Amino acid sequence: MFETNNLRIRAVHNTDIIKLHDLWNDLRVQKTLSPAHVIPLGIKFEDTLRSWVSDSLLYCIIETKADSECIGKCKAKNQDARLGLALLPEFWGRGYATEIVGFVVDYAFRELALHRITLNVFESNVRAIRVYEKIGFVREGVQRKANWMEGRWEDVIWMAILREEWKAEQTST
């Protein structure tokens, strides 16, 4: 278990699968996570979640330290160190995304000795893009009109941070 100023980052327990399922079934969250159609995800999706948890380098539940309330999940995928983040909408805008992404990036480079962390984000998710850029992620490419959302096509932006970029930022602060 890890802790930041306001958050606890812990392993996923069996009882968390339902919470993760509910998180993915929130329309506001689901449309920020996947280019797949936004649809209700049934009981079989719990098997998919279990698979993601077991196949990831790091797949954690994010909860508040104050009351141990589950507010989302964060993951770093094997080999390609692909980062993913989802928070319940009622916890958006509180600085938690910046706190958890900063922690995961720091941990990945400092403790896991990773070289690179990548992610993709939809162009409409402006708040997330600001968080990633604040941490030091750089835009590397764009999949043009790759995601259909709310009646229009939008770009998928690919971003990454390299260990040497992170290290340079650590040295300068």
N, CA, C and O atoms as a DFTB+ gen file, in Angstrom:
692 C
 N C O
     1  1       0.848      -1.170       0.000
     2  2       0.000       0.000       0.000
     3  2       0.900       1.241       0.000
     4  3       1.905       1.297       0.709
     5  1       0.516       2.237      -0.813
     6  2       1.250       3.492      -0.891
     7  2       0.337       4.621      -0.447
     8  3      -0.887       4.497      -0.479
     9  1       0.946       5.722      -0.034
    10  2       0.166       6.888       0.345
    11  2       0.796       8.143      -0.225
    12  3       2.019       8.278      -0.273
    13  1      -0.059       9.057      -0.657
    14  2       0.364      10.400      -1.037
    15  2      -0.260      11.338      -0.008
    16  3      -0.721      10.882       1.039
    17  1      -0.282      12.622      -0.284
    18  2      -0.843      13.569       0.688
    19  2      -2.275      13.234       1.079
    20  3      -2.610      13.220       2.263
    21  1      -3.118      12.966       0.092
    22  2      -4.547      12.768       0.337
    23  2      -5.061      11.376       0.008
    24  3      -6.197      11.033       0.337
    25  1      -4.232      10.581      -0.638
    26  2      -4.724       9.326      -1.210
    27  2      -3.960       8.110      -0.718
    28  3      -2.804       8.196      -0.304
    29  1      -4.639       6.982      -0.776
    30  2      -4.056       5.673      -0.507
    31  2      -4.176       4.889      -1.810
    32  3      -5.238       4.865      -2.431
    33  1      -3.098       4.257      -2.216
    34  2      -3.068       3.462      -3.436
    35  2      -2.798       2.031      -2.999
    36  3      -1.743       1.725      -2.444
    37  1      -3.758       1.168      -3.257
    38  2      -3.638      -0.191      -2.733
    39  2      -3.999      -1.212      -3.807
    40  3      -4.549      -0.877      -4.856
    41  1      -3.674      -2.452      -3.515
    42  2      -3.991      -3.549      -4.425
    43  2      -5.504      -3.721      -4.548
    44  3      -6.267      -3.328      -3.665
    45  1      -5.908      -4.310      -5.648
    46  2      -7.317      -4.608      -5.881
    47  2      -7.686      -5.870      -5.114
    48  3      -6.975      -6.872      -5.177
    49  1      -8.802      -5.818      -4.390
    50  2      -9.347      -6.990      -3.703
    51  2     -10.534      -7.517      -4.506
    52  3     -11.082      -6.805      -5.348
    53  1     -10.920      -8.736      -4.252
    54  2     -12.081      -9.311      -4.951
    55  2     -13.317      -8.431      -4.825
    56  3     -14.081      -8.291      -5.780
    57  1     -13.514      -7.845      -3.668
    58  2     -14.697      -6.999      -3.457
    59  2     -14.647      -5.712      -4.277
    60  3     -15.673      -5.051      -4.440
    61  1     -13.479      -5.344      -4.794
    62  2     -13.340      -4.127      -5.596
    63  2     -13.821      -4.302      -7.036
    64  3     -14.083      -3.314      -7.721
    65  1     -13.938      -5.534      -7.496
    66  2     -14.341      -5.776      -8.887
    67  2     -15.697      -5.121      -9.165
    68  3     -15.897      -4.544     -10.234
    69  1     -16.617      -5.205      -8.224
    70  2     -17.930      -4.577      -8.420
    71  2     -17.785      -3.060      -8.498
    72  3     -18.448      -2.416      -9.312
    73  1     -16.917      -2.480      -7.655
    74  2     -16.676      -1.031      -7.702
    75  2     -16.081      -0.631      -9.044
    76  3     -16.481       0.376      -9.628
    77  1     -15.120      -1.423      -9.538
    78  2     -14.523      -1.138     -10.844
    79  2     -15.556      -1.258     -11.954
    80  3     -15.580      -0.455     -12.887
    81  1     -16.402      -2.262     -11.844
    82  2     -17.475      -2.461     -12.824
    83  2     -18.397      -1.236     -12.839
    84  3     -18.744      -0.728     -13.905
    85  1     -18.783      -0.775     -11.674
    86  2     -19.629       0.422     -11.572
    87  2     -18.922       1.650     -12.151
    88  3     -19.544       2.471     -12.824
    89  1     -17.624       1.767     -11.887
    90  2     -16.845       2.882     -12.424
    91  2     -16.903       2.882     -13.954
    92  3     -17.168       3.915     -14.570
    93  1     -16.657       1.731     -14.555
    94  2     -16.689       1.612     -16.012
    95  2     -18.084       1.828     -16.574
    96  3     -18.225       2.268     -17.715
    97  1     -19.109       1.530     -15.803
    98  2     -20.479       1.696     -16.282
    99  2     -21.018       3.113     -16.083
   100  3     -22.159       3.395     -16.449
   101  1     -20.224       3.991     -15.516
   102  2     -20.624       5.397     -15.420
   103  2     -20.372       6.024     -16.791
   104  3     -19.232       6.063     -17.255
   105  1     -21.413       6.507     -17.431
   106  2     -21.324       7.076     -18.773
   107  2     -20.224       8.125     -18.874
   108  3     -19.467       8.139     -19.844
   109  1     -20.130       9.005     -17.877
   110  2     -19.137      10.081     -17.910
   111  2     -17.721       9.533     -17.877
   112  3     -16.822      10.113     -18.485
   113  1     -17.509       8.434     -17.185
   114  2     -16.190       7.825     -17.093
   115  2     -15.906       6.983     -18.332
   116  3     -14.844       7.111     -18.941
   117  1     -16.847       6.126     -18.704
   118  2     -16.616       5.199     -19.805
   119  2     -16.214       5.911     -21.089
   120  3     -15.348       5.433     -21.821
   121  1     -16.839       7.048     -21.364
   122  2     -16.520       7.729     -22.618
   123  2     -15.144       8.385     -22.602
   124  3     -14.675       8.836     -23.647
   125  1     -14.483       8.450     -21.444
   126  2     -13.115       8.977     -21.388
   127  2     -12.058       7.876     -21.445
   128  3     -10.869       8.172     -21.561
   129  1     -12.473       6.612     -21.366
   130  2     -11.516       5.522     -21.220
   131  2     -11.255       4.690     -22.466
   132  3     -10.176       4.115     -22.612
   133  1     -12.211       4.621     -23.348
   134  2     -12.081       3.668     -24.441
   135  2     -12.732       4.208     -25.704
   136  3     -13.760       4.883     -25.643
   137  1     -12.123       3.905     -26.858
   138  2     -12.763       4.293     -28.115
   139  2     -13.909       3.351     -28.501
   140  3     -14.574       3.562     -29.515
   141  1     -14.131       2.328     -27.704
   142  2     -15.232       1.404     -27.983
   143  2     -16.572       2.119     -27.765
   144  3     -16.627       3.180     -27.143
   145  1     -17.628       1.533     -28.276
   146  2     -18.953       2.108     -28.085
   147  2     -19.275       2.218     -26.595
   148  3     -18.937       1.329     -25.813
   149  1     -19.915       3.291     -26.217
   150  2     -20.338       3.475     -24.830
   151  2     -21.642       2.709     -24.665
   152  3     -22.691       3.107     -25.170
   153  1     -21.544       1.606     -23.947
   154  2     -22.683       0.717     -23.746
   155  2     -22.649       0.181     -22.317
   156  3     -21.590       0.175     -21.689
   157  1     -23.773      -0.261     -21.802
   158  2     -23.747      -0.911     -20.481
   159  2     -22.898      -2.182     -20.555
   160  3     -23.053      -2.991     -21.470
   161  1     -22.020      -2.343     -19.599
   162  2     -21.131      -3.498     -19.565
   163  2     -21.696      -4.517     -18.583
   164  3     -21.859      -4.230     -17.397
   165  1     -21.989      -5.691     -19.086
   166  2     -22.647      -6.728     -18.302
   167  2     -21.715      -7.506     -17.399
   168  3     -20.558      -7.137     -17.199
   169  1     -22.235      -8.574     -16.866
   170  2     -21.547      -9.391     -15.864
   171  2     -20.239      -9.986     -16.396
   172  3     -19.291     -10.162     -15.631
   173  1     -20.176     -10.299     -17.697
   174  2     -18.948     -10.863     -18.269
   175  2     -17.791      -9.874     -18.209
   176  3     -16.628     -10.275     -18.235
   177  1     -18.106      -8.579     -18.129
   178  2     -17.055      -7.569     -18.051
   179  2     -16.230      -7.732     -16.771
   180  3     -15.070      -7.324     -16.728
   181  1     -16.815      -8.319     -15.742
   182  2     -16.061      -8.548     -14.515
   183  2     -14.894      -9.499     -14.763
   184  3     -13.838      -9.349     -14.148
   185  1     -15.068     -10.479     -15.658
   186  2     -13.953     -11.360     -16.032
   187  2     -12.853     -10.572     -16.745
   188  3     -11.665     -10.813     -16.529
   189  1     -13.259      -9.634     -17.591
   190  2     -12.297      -8.773     -18.280
   191  2     -11.514      -7.953     -17.268
   192  3     -10.293      -7.835     -17.368
   193  1     -12.210      -7.391     -16.301
   194  2     -11.549      -6.604     -15.257
   195  2     -10.532      -7.454     -14.494
   196  3      -9.403      -7.022     -14.262
   197  1     -10.935      -8.652     -14.112
   198  2     -10.012      -9.541     -13.391
   199  2      -8.768      -9.827     -14.236
   200  3      -7.654      -9.875     -13.716
   201  1      -8.965     -10.013     -15.523
   202  2      -7.847     -10.258     -16.430
   203  2      -6.920      -9.049     -16.489
   204  3      -5.699      -9.196     -16.432
   205  1      -7.497      -7.854     -16.603
   206  2      -6.674      -6.642     -16.637
   207  2      -5.876      -6.485     -15.356
   208  3      -4.702      -6.118     -15.391
   209  1      -6.507      -6.759     -14.233
   210  2      -5.830      -6.633     -12.942
   211  2      -4.648      -7.602     -12.883
   212  3      -3.557      -7.218     -12.461
   213  1      -4.852      -8.838     -13.297
   214  2      -3.784      -9.830     -13.196
   215  2      -2.695      -9.644     -14.250
   216  3      -1.557     -10.060     -14.029
   217  1      -3.012      -9.030     -15.386
   218  2      -2.039      -8.871     -16.466
   219  2      -1.256      -7.563     -16.411
   220  3      -0.338      -7.367     -17.207
   221  1      -1.594      -6.677     -15.501
   222  2      -0.945      -5.373     -15.441
   223  2       0.233      -5.383     -14.483
   224  3       0.234      -6.102     -13.484
   225  1       1.224      -4.582     -14.800
   226  2       2.365      -4.396     -13.925
   227  2       1.903      -3.781     -12.600
   228  3       2.337      -4.186     -11.521
   229  1       1.021      -2.804     -12.712
   230  2       0.494      -2.104     -11.550
   231  2      -0.967      -1.797     -11.838
   232  3      -1.266      -1.097     -12.805
   233  1      -1.874      -2.298     -11.032
   234  2      -3.304      -1.998     -11.159
   235  2      -3.794      -1.776      -9.750
   236  3      -3.850      -2.710      -8.950
   237  1      -4.150      -0.547      -9.440
   238  2      -4.432      -0.183      -8.056
   239  2      -5.774       0.505      -7.904
   240  3      -6.290       1.133      -8.828
   241  1      -6.309       0.369      -6.727
   242  2      -7.489       1.122      -6.305
   243  2      -6.987       2.405      -5.656
   244  3      -6.024       2.392      -4.889
   245  1      -7.649       3.509      -5.974
   246  2      -7.327       4.791      -5.365
   247  2      -8.441       5.103      -4.374
   248  3      -9.621       5.093      -4.726
   249  1      -8.055       5.378      -3.137
   250  2      -9.053       5.749      -2.143
   251  2      -8.547       6.932      -1.330
   252  3      -7.343       7.170      -1.228
   253  1      -9.481       7.658      -0.763
   254  2      -9.116       8.801       0.069
   255  2      -8.578       8.301       1.408
   256  3      -9.058       7.302       1.945
   257  1      -7.586       8.996       1.939
   258  2      -7.048       8.641       3.255
   259  2      -8.042       8.993       4.354
   260  3      -8.137       8.301       5.368
   261  1      -8.779      10.074       4.141
   262  2      -9.686      10.564       5.182
   263  2     -10.758       9.542       5.551
   264  3     -11.024       9.321       6.733
   265  1     -11.371       8.920       4.549
   266  2     -12.475       8.005       4.854
   267  2     -12.420       6.682       4.090
   268  3     -13.399       5.936       4.070
   269  1     -11.290       6.393       3.468
   270  2     -11.083       5.140       2.726
   271  2     -12.126       4.923       1.632
   272  3     -12.452       3.784       1.300
   273  1     -12.644       6.009       1.077
   274  2     -13.628       5.899      -0.006
   275  2     -12.916       5.642      -1.324
   276  3     -11.990       6.364      -1.695
   277  1     -13.361       4.595      -2.033
   278  2     -12.814       4.273      -3.353
   279  2     -13.229       5.371      -4.327
   280  3     -14.417       5.645      -4.500
   281  1     -12.222       6.007      -4.970
   282  2     -12.535       7.083      -5.909
   283  2     -12.127       6.752      -7.335
   284  3     -12.463       7.498      -8.254
   285  1     -11.404       5.642      -7.545
   286  2     -11.023       5.292      -8.906
   287  2      -9.965       4.220      -8.952
   288  3      -9.721       3.500      -7.984
   289  1      -9.334       4.139     -10.131
   290  2      -8.294       3.132     -10.351
   291  2      -7.181       3.745     -11.169
   292  3      -7.371       4.742     -11.866
   293  1      -6.020       3.134     -11.071
   294  2      -4.880       3.551     -11.862
   295  2      -4.119       2.301     -12.243
   296  3      -4.018       1.358     -11.457
   297  1      -3.579       2.296     -13.467
   298  2      -2.825       1.117     -13.878
   299  2      -1.632       1.512     -14.717
   300  3      -1.631       2.556     -15.369
   301  1      -0.624       0.674     -14.696
   302  2       0.508       0.759     -15.606
   303  2       0.648      -0.628     -16.214
   304  3       0.862      -1.608     -15.501
   305  1       0.530      -0.702     -17.499
   306  2       0.512      -1.970     -18.217
   307  2       1.920      -2.537     -18.338
   308  3       2.905      -1.798     -18.345
   309  1       1.999      -3.856     -18.432
   310  2       3.272      -4.547     -18.594
   311  2       4.035      -4.055     -19.812
   312  3       3.460      -3.435     -20.707
   313  1       5.284      -4.325     -19.841
   314  2       6.218      -4.085     -20.934
   315  2       6.190      -2.679     -21.514
   316  3       7.222      -2.008     -21.511
   317  1       5.052      -2.206     -22.011
   318  2       5.034      -0.894     -22.645
   319  2       4.781       0.226     -21.639
   320  3       4.719       1.391     -22.032
   321  1       4.635      -0.090     -20.366
   322  2       4.388       0.882     -19.306
   323  2       3.308       1.875     -19.715
   324  3       3.513       3.088     -19.667
   325  1       2.185       1.357     -20.108
   326  2       1.071       2.191     -20.544
   327  2       0.208       2.560     -19.349
   328  3      -0.275       1.685     -18.629
   329  1       0.016       3.848     -19.140
   330  2      -0.689       4.360     -17.977
   331  2      -2.164       4.559     -18.284
   332  3      -2.524       5.022     -19.366
   333  1      -3.007       4.211     -17.336
   334  2      -4.442       4.460     -17.437
   335  2      -4.969       4.945     -16.100
   336  3      -4.499       4.519     -15.046
   337  1      -5.948       5.840     -16.148
   338  2      -6.485       6.420     -14.931
   339  2      -7.979       6.645     -15.095
   340  3      -8.434       7.067     -16.159
   341  1      -8.734       6.368     -14.059
   342  2     -10.166       6.683     -14.043
   343  2     -10.560       7.066     -12.622
   344  3     -10.266       6.348     -11.667
   345  1     -11.224       8.200     -12.499
   346  2     -11.745       8.655     -11.209
   347  2     -13.248       8.831     -11.325
   348  3     -13.756       9.201     -12.383
   349  1     -13.953       8.568     -10.246
   350  2     -15.378       8.845     -10.214
   351  2     -15.592      10.342     -10.425
   352  3     -14.850      11.147      -9.862
   353  1     -16.576      10.730     -11.210
   354  2     -16.783      12.146     -11.537
   355  2     -16.898      13.075     -10.328
   356  3     -16.471      14.227     -10.396
   357  1     -17.463      12.593      -9.234
   358  2     -17.593      13.483      -8.070
   359  2     -16.241      13.844      -7.451
   360  3     -16.179      14.698      -6.567
   361  1     -15.160      13.204      -7.904
   362  2     -13.823      13.508      -7.395
   363  2     -12.968      14.253      -8.418
   364  3     -11.787      14.500      -8.173
   365  1     -13.554      14.612      -9.562
   366  2     -12.844      15.397     -10.566
   367  2     -12.641      16.811     -10.034
   368  3     -13.455      17.305      -9.254
   369  1     -11.570      17.456     -10.448
   370  2     -11.331      18.855     -10.113
   371  2     -10.804      19.100      -8.706
   372  3     -10.808      20.240      -8.243
   373  1     -10.352      18.063      -8.020
   374  2      -9.843      18.222      -6.647
   375  2      -8.323      18.050      -6.556
   376  3      -7.759      18.088      -5.463
   377  1      -7.667      17.862      -7.692
   378  2      -6.222      17.669      -7.683
   379  2      -5.793      16.225      -7.506
   380  3      -4.598      15.931      -7.496
   381  1      -6.748      15.321      -7.367
   382  2      -6.395      13.909      -7.151
   383  2      -5.708      13.299      -8.375
   384  3      -4.796      12.487      -8.219
   385  1      -6.121      13.666      -9.572
   386  2      -5.494      13.104     -10.777
   387  2      -4.021      13.497     -10.835
   388  3      -3.167      12.657     -11.116
   389  1      -3.725      14.748     -10.576
   390  2      -2.333      15.205     -10.577
   391  2      -1.540      14.463      -9.508
   392  3      -0.402      14.057      -9.741
   393  1      -2.139      14.290      -8.345
   394  2      -1.456      13.613      -7.239
   395  2      -1.146      12.164      -7.581
   396  3      -0.033      11.695      -7.341
   397  1      -2.114      11.454      -8.136
   398  2      -1.901      10.028      -8.411
   399  2      -0.991       9.813      -9.623
   400  3      -0.140       8.924      -9.594
   401  1      -1.150      10.598     -10.674
   402  2      -0.288      10.442     -11.851
   403  2       1.156      10.779     -11.472
   404  3       2.083      10.073     -11.868
   405  1       1.347      11.851     -10.710
   406  2       2.698      12.192     -10.246
   407  2       3.317      11.068      -9.440
   408  3       4.488      10.734      -9.622
   409  1       2.530      10.487      -8.550
   410  2       3.034       9.375      -7.742
   411  2       3.408       8.178      -8.609
   412  3       4.494       7.618      -8.456
   413  1       2.517       7.780      -9.521
   414  2       2.763       6.594     -10.348
   415  2       3.992       6.793     -11.236
   416  3       4.812       5.885     -11.375
   417  1       4.122       7.968     -11.831
   418  2       5.288       8.243     -12.682
   419  2       6.564       8.184     -11.843
   420  3       7.544       7.553     -12.238
   421  1       6.547       8.833     -10.703
   422  2       7.705       8.810      -9.816
   423  2       8.051       7.383      -9.408
   424  3       9.215       6.985      -9.464
   425  1       7.063       6.624      -9.004
   426  2       7.291       5.240      -8.579
   427  2       7.819       4.381      -9.739
   428  3       8.737       3.580      -9.563
   429  1       7.225       4.562     -10.919
   430  2       7.631       3.760     -12.083
   431  2       9.091       4.000     -12.453
   432  3       9.811       3.055     -12.776
   433  1       9.526       5.240     -12.411
   434  2      10.910       5.548     -12.765
   435  2      11.877       5.271     -11.621
   436  3      12.955       4.718     -11.837
   437  1      11.496       5.653     -10.410
   438  2      12.402       5.517      -9.266
   439  2      12.522       4.065      -8.787
   440  3      13.632       3.589      -8.546
   441  1      11.401       3.360      -8.646
   442  2      11.407       2.027      -8.047
   443  2      11.388       0.876      -9.048
   444  3      11.990      -0.170      -8.806
   445  1      10.706       1.064     -10.160
   446  2      10.595      -0.008     -11.150
   447  2      11.635       0.124     -12.266
   448  3      11.760      -0.763     -13.110
   449  1      12.370       1.217     -12.268
   450  2      13.422       1.480     -13.248
   451  2      12.909       1.422     -14.694
   452  3      13.613       0.967     -15.595
   453  1      11.675       1.887     -14.896
   454  2      11.140       1.927     -16.254
   455  2      11.815       3.036     -17.042
   456  3      12.347       3.990     -16.474
   457  1      11.784       2.895     -18.347
   458  2      12.405       3.886     -19.229
   459  2      11.380       4.849     -19.825
   460  3      11.707       5.992     -20.146
   461  1      10.128       4.380     -19.971
   462  2       9.143       5.140     -20.713
   463  2       7.742       4.809     -20.203
   464  3       7.444       3.661     -19.871
   465  1       6.894       5.822     -20.147
   466  2       5.484       5.618     -19.810
   467  2       4.663       6.307     -20.891
   468  3       4.881       7.480     -21.194
   469  1       3.725       5.578     -21.467
   470  2       2.881       6.136     -22.518
   471  2       1.425       6.133     -22.067
   472  3       1.044       5.424     -21.135
   473  1       0.631       6.936     -22.747
   474  2      -0.808       6.943     -22.512
   475  2      -1.483       7.516     -23.739
   476  3      -0.844       8.139     -24.587
   477  1      -2.771       7.298     -23.819
   478  2      -3.560       7.986     -24.837
   479  2      -4.747       8.637     -24.154
   480  3      -5.255       8.148     -23.146
   481  1      -5.180       9.762     -24.733
   482  2      -6.255      10.553     -24.143
   483  2      -7.077      11.149     -25.277
   484  3      -6.529      11.519     -26.315
   485  1      -8.375      11.243     -25.085
   486  2      -9.237      11.828     -26.106
   487  2      -9.104      13.345     -26.075
   488  3      -8.975      13.938     -25.004
   489  1      -9.134      13.970     -27.244
   490  2      -8.938      15.419     -27.333
   491  2      -9.951      16.206     -26.502
   492  3      -9.647      17.308     -26.046
   493  1     -11.132      15.664     -26.303
   494  2     -12.152      16.366     -25.526
   495  2     -11.867      16.358     -24.026
   496  3     -12.489      17.108     -23.274
   497  1     -10.938      15.522     -23.589
   498  2     -10.612      15.419     -22.163
   499  2      -9.506      16.427     -21.813
   500  3      -8.393      16.051     -21.445
   501  1      -9.841      17.691     -21.937
   502  2      -8.892      18.789     -21.768
   503  2      -8.274      18.793     -20.377
   504  3      -7.081      19.060     -20.228
   505  1      -9.074      18.498     -19.362
   506  2      -8.547      18.491     -17.988
   507  2      -7.457      17.442     -17.824
   508  3      -6.433      17.698     -17.191
   509  1      -7.676      16.258     -18.394
   510  2      -6.674      15.197     -18.291
   511  2      -5.394      15.594     -19.032
   512  3      -4.290      15.363     -18.539
   513  1      -5.545      16.184     -20.202
   514  2      -4.374      16.616     -20.973
   515  2      -3.550      17.604     -20.152
   516  3      -2.322      17.519     -20.134
   517  1      -4.211      18.540     -19.473
   518  2      -3.496      19.513     -18.624
   519  2      -2.733      18.799     -17.506
   520  3      -1.590      19.144     -17.205
   521  1      -3.376      17.798     -16.895
   522  2      -2.704      17.040     -15.829
   523  2      -1.461      16.362     -16.382
   524  3      -0.382      16.477     -15.801
   525  1      -1.600      15.662     -17.490
   526  2      -0.459      14.925     -18.052
   527  2       0.671      15.866     -18.443
   528  3       1.840      15.562     -18.204
   529  1       0.337      17.004     -19.041
   530  2       1.374      17.968     -19.418
   531  2       2.044      18.565     -18.178
   532  3       3.250      18.809     -18.186
   533  1       1.279      18.800     -17.122
   534  2       1.839      19.328     -15.883
   535  2       2.870      18.357     -15.303
   536  3       3.890      18.785     -14.763
   537  1       2.610      17.061     -15.411
   538  2       3.520      16.044     -14.897
   539  2       4.761      15.927     -15.779
   540  3       5.819      15.510     -15.308
   541  1       4.636      16.293     -17.054
   542  2       5.789      16.235     -17.958
   543  2       5.587      15.403     -19.202
   544  3       6.517      15.244     -19.993
   545  1       4.385      14.861     -19.399
   546  2       4.110      14.092     -20.609
   547  2       4.148      15.018     -21.825
   548  3       3.735      16.176     -21.758
   549  1       4.652      14.481     -22.934
   550  2       4.794      15.216     -24.189
   551  2       3.909      14.546     -25.237
   552  3       3.824      13.320     -25.305
   553  1       3.256      15.366     -26.046
   554  2       2.447      14.826     -27.143
   555  2       3.372      14.229     -28.199
   556  3       4.300      14.882     -28.675
   557  1       3.099      12.982     -28.553
   558  2       3.932      12.299     -29.544
   559  2       3.221      12.081     -30.867
   560  3       3.855      12.012     -31.920
   561  1       1.932      11.976     -30.807
   562  2       1.207      11.729     -32.045
   563  2      -0.286      11.849     -31.848
   564  3      -0.789      11.954     -30.729
   565  1      -0.981      11.830     -32.983
   566  2      -2.429      11.969     -32.973
   567  2      -3.021      10.932     -33.916
   568  3      -2.594      10.801     -35.063
   569  1      -3.994      10.210     -33.425
   570  2      -4.825       9.372     -34.287
   571  2      -6.014      10.248     -34.649
   572  3      -6.896      10.494     -33.825
   573  1      -6.026      10.709     -35.880
   574  2      -7.049      11.653     -36.296
   575  2      -8.407      10.985     -36.401
   576  3      -8.555       9.908     -36.978
   577  1      -9.397      11.661     -35.823
   578  2     -10.791      11.224     -35.876
   579  2     -10.916       9.715     -35.611
   580  3     -11.513       8.981     -36.398
   581  1     -10.356       9.286     -34.520
   582  2     -10.323       7.859     -34.196
   583  2     -11.365       7.445     -33.164
   584  3     -11.517       6.256     -32.883
   585  1     -12.078       8.406     -32.602
   586  2     -13.058       8.080     -31.565
   587  2     -14.367       8.810     -31.843
   588  3     -14.385      10.033     -31.985
   589  1     -15.459       8.057     -31.920
   590  2     -16.786       8.637     -32.128
   591  2     -17.398       8.890     -30.769
   592  3     -17.628       7.954     -30.003
   593  1     -17.668      10.170     -30.456
   594  2     -18.216      10.496     -29.149
   595  2     -19.196      11.645     -29.292
   596  3     -18.888      12.690     -29.865
   597  1     -20.386      11.419     -28.752
   598  2     -21.426      12.437     -28.694
   599  2     -21.686      13.097     -30.044
   600  3     -21.782      14.319     -30.156
   601  1     -21.797      12.251     -31.064
   602  2     -22.201      12.718     -32.381
   603  2     -21.111      13.333     -33.241
   604  3     -21.405      13.966     -34.254
   605  1     -19.856      13.154     -32.849
   606  2     -18.768      13.686     -33.678
   607  2     -17.509      12.850     -33.500
   608  3     -17.333      12.157     -32.499
   609  1     -16.644      12.936     -34.495
   610  2     -15.356      12.266     -34.413
   611  2     -14.379      13.159     -33.667
   612  3     -14.399      14.380     -33.817
   613  1     -13.523      12.538     -32.860
   614  2     -12.492      13.299     -32.172
   615  2     -11.161      12.567     -32.272
   616  3     -11.114      11.356     -32.488
   617  1     -10.095      13.315     -32.114
   618  2      -8.756      12.748     -32.177
   619  2      -8.405      12.028     -30.875
   620  3      -8.930      12.346     -29.809
   621  1      -7.514      11.064     -30.989
   622  2      -6.913      10.406     -29.834
   623  2      -5.462      10.871     -29.801
   624  3      -4.722      10.697     -30.770
   625  1      -5.069      11.454     -28.693
   626  2      -3.728      12.010     -28.548
   627  2      -2.864      11.013     -27.782
   628  3      -3.254      10.539     -26.715
   629  1      -1.700      10.699     -28.324
   630  2      -0.741       9.825     -27.668
   631  2       0.323      10.682     -27.009
   632  3       0.869      11.594     -27.630
   633  1       0.616      10.389     -25.755
   634  2       1.586      11.149     -24.980
   635  2       2.540      10.181     -24.286
   636  3       2.208       9.017     -24.063
   637  1       3.725      10.676     -23.948
   638  2       4.691       9.851     -23.222
   639  2       5.618      10.744     -22.412
   640  3       5.760      11.940     -22.670
   641  1       6.235      10.124     -21.436
   642  2       7.302      10.762     -20.670
   643  2       8.435       9.745     -20.583
   644  3       8.212       8.563     -20.321
   645  1       9.635      10.221     -20.803
   646  2      10.830       9.381     -20.724
   647  2      11.518       9.593     -19.388
   648  3      11.398      10.645     -18.760
   649  1      12.227       8.582     -18.980
   650  2      12.927       8.652     -17.690
   651  2      13.835       9.881     -17.620
   652  3      13.869      10.567     -16.598
   653  1      14.570      10.164     -18.700
   654  2      15.497      11.297     -18.660
   655  2      14.760      12.639     -18.562
   656  3      15.288      13.587     -17.981
   657  1      13.549      12.732     -19.123
   658  2      12.742      13.957     -18.989
   659  2      12.273      14.124     -17.538
   660  3      12.324      15.214     -16.969
   661  1      11.824      13.027     -16.971
   662  2      11.382      13.039     -15.582
   663  2      12.557      13.409     -14.661
   664  3      12.423      14.224     -13.749
   665  1      13.705      12.786     -14.931
   666  2      14.900      13.027     -14.107
   667  2      15.346      14.487     -14.189
   668  3      15.720      15.080     -13.177
   669  1      15.308      15.064     -15.389
   670  2      15.682      16.468     -15.572
   671  2      14.737      17.371     -14.772
   672  3      15.173      18.344     -14.157
   673  1      13.456      17.046     -14.785
   674  2      12.484      17.837     -14.028
   675  2      12.722      17.711     -12.522
   676  3      12.577      18.687     -11.786
   677  1      13.088      16.510     -12.064
   678  2      13.364      16.293     -10.639
   679  2      14.583      17.107     -10.203
   680  3      14.621      17.648      -9.098
   681  1      15.564      17.181     -11.079
   682  2      16.794      17.909     -10.765
   683  2      16.557      19.412     -10.714
   684  3      17.170      20.120      -9.915
   685  1      15.653      19.895     -11.581
   686  2      15.426      21.337     -11.646
   687  2      14.523      21.852     -10.537
   688  3      14.486      23.056     -10.286
   689  1      13.782      20.951      -9.858
   690  2      12.879      21.424      -8.795
   691  2      13.460      21.211      -7.418
   692  3      12.826      21.555      -6.421
